[in-house]
Amino acid sequence: MHLLRLQGDGAPTERARLKGRPEMKFLLLIYGNQEKWDSFPAESWPEAIAKQEAFNAKYRETGELLGSYGLVDAANARLVRRKDGAPAVTDGPYLETKEYMASFWLLDCESERRAHEIAADMPWADTAPTEVWPILHDSAADL
């Protein structure tokens, strides 16, 4: 399968794996809580959402953004275990924390440096950090 990626200047280049370099995937994470979200004036949300959607569209177009996901409030998270062969569901999240994972992005880019550049372009980057986690490996699709 021959895949192309558009880099920042718009010129198509072969993916890193076609150049003999391993593909690199990264997870970007931001954290928050309901108190943080409630502190934003309601009238500022449409502009903030539009900026985030523009960011998402920009990196989808380059082929570097594989997915972008927002999570519900932590009060809606559940823990699932198996008990006697059946799901045992309890309230979550497991850890007590002031902030929880609010959104995450899955990137496929040619280097960790590039993942850092994308994270720094996040609309919230001036006021809140974005964690960048290298992904160890993909699960084998043919097992």
Disulfide bonds with the S-S distance in Angstrom:
none
